[in-house]
Amino acid sequence: MAFSVSALFLFGVIVVIFIRNKQLKMSHAIIAALFGFMVSQSTAAKPIQDFLNQLAKTISSVAS
């Protein structure tokens, strides 16, 4: 769960940076957020979460 919270924070920071640099419009950010909520309730949510967990484990093993 700690990885998903930090990933959420990271993606939030990236979206804010893009909006402030006018590289991402507010409407695009809202659509992306709504898409994320829709994906989280679909059958694709479990494989995506498994992939992100494996990626986190791989990065932590390479980093240490």
C-alpha positions as CSV (number, residue, x, y, z in Angstrom):
1,M,0.0,0.0,0.0
2,A,2.9,2.4,0.6
3,F,3.9,2.1,-3.0
4,S,0.5,3.0,-4.3
5,V,0.3,6.1,-2.1
6,S,3.8,7.3,-3.1
7,A,3.0,6.6,-6.8
8,L,-0.2,8.6,-6.4
9,F,1.7,11.4,-4.9
10,L,4.4,11.3,-7.7
11,F,1.8,11.3,-10.4
12,G,0.0,14.2,-8.7
13,V,3.2,16.2,-8.6
14,I,3.8,15.5,-12.3
15,V,0.3,16.6,-13.3
16,V,0.7,19.8,-11.2
17,I,4.0,20.5,-12.9
18,F,2.6,20.0,-16.3
19,I,-0.4,22.2,-15.6
20,R,1.8,25.0,-14.2
21,N,4.1,24.8,-17.3
22,K,0.9,24.9,-19.5
23,Q,1.9,21.6,-21.1
24,L,-1.2,19.9,-19.7
25,K,-4.6,21.6,-19.7
26,M,-6.9,21.2,-16.8
27,S,-9.5,19.4,-19.0
28,H,-6.9,16.8,-19.9
29,A,-5.9,16.3,-16.3
30,I,-9.6,15.8,-15.3
31,I,-10.1,13.3,-18.2
32,A,-6.9,11.4,-17.1
33,A,-8.1,11.3,-13.5
34,L,-11.5,10.0,-14.5
35,F,-9.9,7.4,-16.7
36,G,-7.8,6.3,-13.8
37,F,-10.9,5.8,-11.6
38,M,-12.6,3.8,-14.3
39,V,-9.6,1.6,-14.8
40,S,-9.3,1.0,-11.0
41,Q,-12.8,-0.5,-11.1
42,S,-12.2,-2.7,-14.2
43,T,-10.8,-6.2,-14.5
44,A,-7.5,-4.6,-15.6
45,A,-6.9,-3.2,-12.1
46,K,-5.4,-6.5,-10.7
47,P,-2.8,-7.1,-13.4
48,I,-1.8,-3.4,-13.4
49,Q,-1.4,-3.5,-9.6
50,D,0.6,-6.8,-9.9
51,F,2.9,-5.2,-12.5
52,L,3.5,-2.1,-10.4
53,N,4.3,-4.2,-7.4
54,Q,6.8,-6.3,-9.3
55,L,8.3,-3.1,-10.8
56,A,8.7,-1.7,-7.3
57,K,10.4,-4.9,-6.1
58,T,12.7,-4.9,-9.1
59,I,13.7,-1.3,-8.6
60,S,14.3,-1.8,-4.8
61,S,16.4,-4.8,-5.5
62,V,18.5,-3.0,-8.1
63,A,18.9,0.1,-5.9
64,S,20.1,-1.9,-2.8
